[in-house]
């Protein structure tokens, strides 16, 4: 039987990602668990360690990650190769970005895919089987007339088909390999417009379109880059179309999408934070402030020592903002301290969803808290035992006093009612005797 595969990816983001894969439709079975590898799929270095999926990792600017799965076929299949060097847009700016990748498995088989992003909002993707657009946001399709979408889909299909054909005609590199492209525009907060069109091979940028000159610039000076640059330089009609797309069409569509997706872009989710400690040595603790479930991405996390901000030092480290699966973000900040220094520490979180307020989470020594809690429980237990012993002693003393009273005197006292009131109505326990003296 033949072999086919589908893929899924989540949280395509900035310099640090949460990589997640989903593999289905493999034939024949059984299918082994997918895993992530650093670098291109055909790399053979043993230093490249397999990583557990769904694991937060840091992506170097000039590196890529491959998702690999093995079946009963002799070779592994590359499902996805992330575009390298993706950077976060500055606060207050808006970016429209279209990502395209093509995995060439052999001279006749190519797996294509695409993703459309407005900032970090995934708007739609390219169906690898039909080439049609999958719409993920309810506002996306109504934002443009149907005729415009027809033109866009037709243009995308033509680009993907011609790109794949061009690569297969002129490539001399061994299979499998991956080509990727990233095209888009950014409207910055000061009104400045930035456009880009980059092409990468095996996770490395090697061509970039020069909008002003209408030409392609080599990002790597090697034989492959020179050959590709020469090939693209002769495609004058294509280059003119790219100039129109970047200069006019992209920015116009971006402005429409900003208005249509305003609710998604202006969504605010307040952060949640927790502080805990880990042992870092014989006389050191690593305080960890974990902040999660916040949106949008910009956030400030600082440490306070006795109410004052801790200045930067080797003991202080703040990680990269990482995406969650629900389109929120998470961040960790750590501080190395001595448990005997006598200072009080707190983690302060500042986010636009909190307004002028800050989220302040103090650290409490868990060992001290446990000891104090156990001590309090012991004191309560001791007090309870003391109360029980005192009550038993008093009750026994009262019983001895009653037994020492003569029988006639005891009956007379019960008739008067004074002794009955004092001891809780003893006449109720001897009804026949009480009635005999009425």
Residue pairs with C-beta under 8 A, 6 or more apart in sequence:
1 27
1 28
2 27
3 26
3 27
3 28
3 71
3 73
3 77
4 25
4 26
4 27
5 23
5 24
5 25
5 26
5 69
5 77
5 79
5 111
6 23
6 24
6 25
6 128
7 21
7 22
7 23
7 67
7 79
7 80
7 113
7 128
8 20
8 21
8 22
9 19
9 20
9 21
9 80
9 115
10 18
10 20
10 323
10 325
11 17
11 18
11 19
11 20
11 323
11 324
11 325
11 327
12 82
12 86
12 99
12 115
12 117
12 122
13 86
13 88
13 120
13 322
13 323
14 86
14 87
14 88
14 320
14 321
15 58
15 59
15 61
15 86
15 87
15 88
15 320
16 56
16 57
16 58
16 59
16 319
16 320
16 321
16 322
17 56
17 57
17 59
17 65
17 82
17 322
17 323
18 54
18 55
18 56
18 322
18 323
18 324
18 325
19 36
19 51
19 53
19 54
19 55
19 57
19 65
19 67
19 82
20 53
20 54
20 325
21 34
21 36
21 53
21 67
21 69
21 79
21 80
23 31
23 34
23 69
23 79
26 69
26 71
27 71
28 71
28 72
29 71
29 72
30 71
30 72
31 69
31 70
31 71
32 69
32 70
32 71
33 53
33 69
34 53
34 67
34 68
34 69
34 79
35 50
35 51
35 52
35 53
35 67
35 68
35 69
36 50
36 51
36 52
36 53
36 55
36 57
36 65
36 66
36 67
36 68
37 43
37 48
37 50
37 51
37 65
37 66
37 68
38 48
38 49
38 51
38 63
38 64
38 65
38 66
39 45
39 48
39 63
39 64
39 65
39 66
39 203
40 64
40 66
40 81
40 177
40 178
40 202
40 203
41 66
41 68
41 76
41 78
41 81
41 176
41 178
42 174
42 176
42 177
51 57
53 67
56 322
57 65
58 320
59 65
59 82
59 84
61 84
61 85
62 84
62 85
62 203
62 204
63 84
63 203
64 81
64 82
64 83
64 84
64 200
64 202
64 203
64 204
65 81
65 82
65 203
66 78
66 80
66 81
67 78
67 79
67 80
67 81
68 76
68 77
68 78
68 79
69 76
69 77
69 79
70 76
70 77
71 77
77 105
78 103
78 105
78 111
78 176
78 178
79 103
79 111
80 101
80 113
81 101
81 103
81 178
81 180
81 202
81 203
82 203
83 99
83 101
83 180
83 182
83 200
83 203
84 200
84 203
84 204
84 205
85 205
86 182
88 297
89 95
89 119
89 186
90 188
90 189
91 189
91 298
92 188
92 189
93 186
93 187
93 188
93 189
94 118
94 119
94 186
94 187
94 254
94 258
94 265
95 117
95 118
95 119
95 184
95 185
95 186
95 187
95 254
96 116
96 117
96 118
96 184
96 185
96 186
96 250
96 253
96 254
96 257
97 116
97 117
97 182
97 183
97 184
98 114
98 115
98 116
98 117
98 182
98 183
98 184
99 114
99 115
99 116
99 117
99 180
99 181
99 182
100 112
100 113
100 114
100 126
100 159
100 160
100 163
100 180
100 181
100 182
100 183
101 112
101 113
101 114
101 178
101 179
101 180
101 181
102 110
102 111
102 112
102 160
102 163
102 164
102 167
102 178
102 179
102 180
103 110
103 111
103 112
103 176
103 177
103 178
104 110
104 164
104 167
104 168
104 171
104 175
104 176
104 177
104 178
104 179
105 111
105 175
105 176
106 175
106 176
107 168
107 175
110 164
110 168
111 128
112 126
112 128
112 131
112 160
112 164
113 125
113 126
113 128
114 125
114 126
114 156
114 160
115 122
115 124
115 125
115 126
116 122
116 123
116 124
116 125
116 133
117 123
118 254
118 257
118 258
118 261
118 264
118 265
119 265
120 297
120 323
120 327
121 137
121 261
121 264
121 265
121 327
122 136
122 137
123 135
123 136
123 137
123 140
123 257
123 261
124 133
124 134
124 135
124 136
124 137
124 140
125 133
125 134
125 136
126 132
126 133
126 134
126 156
126 160
127 133
127 134
131 153
131 156
131 157
131 160
132 153
133 149
133 152
133 153
133 156
135 141
137 261
137 264
139 260
139 261
139 263
139 264
140 257
140 260
140 261
141 149
142 260
143 256
143 257
143 259
143 260
143 261
144 152
144 253
144 256
163 179
163 181
166 231
167 179
170 227
170 231
171 177
173 201
173 224
177 201
177 202
178 201
178 202
178 203
179 199
179 200
179 201
180 199
180 200
180 201
180 203
181 197
181 198
181 199
181 200
182 196
182 197
182 198
182 200
183 196
183 197
183 198
183 245
183 246
183 250
184 195
184 196
184 250
185 193
185 194
185 195
185 196
185 246
185 250
185 251
185 254
186 193
186 194
186 195
186 196
187 193
187 251
187 254
187 255
187 258
188 194
193 251
195 211
195 246
195 247
195 250
195 251
196 208
196 209
197 208
197 209
197 211
197 242
197 246
198 205
198 207
198 208
198 209
198 219
199 205
199 206
199 207
199 208
199 228
200 206
201 224
204 219
204 220
205 219
205 220
206 218
206 219
206 220
206 222
206 224
206 225
206 228
207 216
207 217
207 218
207 219
207 225
207 228
207 229
207 232
208 216
208 217
208 219
209 215
209 216
209 217
209 239
209 242
209 246
210 216
210 217
211 243
211 246
211 247
214 239
214 240
214 243
215 233
215 239
216 228
216 229
216 232
216 233
216 239
217 229
218 225
218 226
218 229
219 225
232 238
232 239
233 239
258 265
267 295
267 296
268 295
268 296
268 352
268 353
269 293
269 294
269 295
269 328
269 353
270 294
270 351
270 353
270 354
270 359
271 291
271 292
271 293
271 294
271 299
271 349
271 351
271 353
271 354
271 359
272 291
272 292
272 293
272 294
273 289
273 290
273 291
273 292
273 347
273 349
273 359
273 361
274 289
274 290
274 361
275 287
275 288
275 289
275 290
275 345
275 346
275 347
275 361
275 362
275 363
276 287
276 288
276 290
276 363
276 366
277 285
277 286
277 287
277 288
277 363
277 365
277 366
278 285
278 286
278 288
279 285
279 286
280 286
280 336
283 338
283 339
283 340
284 336
284 337
284 338
284 339
285 336
285 337
285 338
285 339
286 334
286 335
286 336
287 303
287 334
287 335
287 336
287 337
287 345
287 347
287 363
288 332
288 333
288 334
289 301
289 303
289 332
289 333
289 334
289 335
289 347
289 349
289 361
290 330
290 331
290 332
291 299
291 301
291 330
291 331
291 332
291 333
291 347
291 349
292 324
292 328
292 329
292 330
292 331
293 324
293 326
293 328
293 330
294 328
294 329
294 330
294 351
294 353
295 327
295 328
295 329
295 353
296 352
297 321
297 329
298 351
298 352
299 321
299 329
299 331
299 349
299 350
299 351
300 349
300 350
300 351
301 318
301 331
301 333
301 347
301 348
301 349
301 350
302 309
302 310
302 333
302 347
302 348
302 350
303 309
303 310
303 316
303 333
303 335
303 345
303 346
303 347
303 348
304 310
304 345
304 346
304 347
304 348
304 360
305 343
305 344
305 345
306 343
306 344
307 344
307 346
309 348
310 316
310 335
315 335
315 336
315 337
316 333
316 334
316 335
316 336
317 333
317 334
317 335
318 331
318 332
318 333
318 334
319 331
319 332
319 333
320 331
321 329
321 330
321 331
322 329
322 330
322 331
323 329
323 330
324 330
333 347
335 345
337 343
337 345
339 365
344 362
344 363
345 362
345 363
346 360
346 361
346 362
346 363
347 360
347 361
347 362
347 363
348 358
348 359
348 360
348 361
349 358
349 359
349 360
349 361
350 358
350 359
351 359
398 423
402 410
402 423
405 413
410 419
411 433
411 437
413 419
414 420
414 426
414 427
414 434
415 434
415 437
419 426
420 426
420 427
427 433
427 434
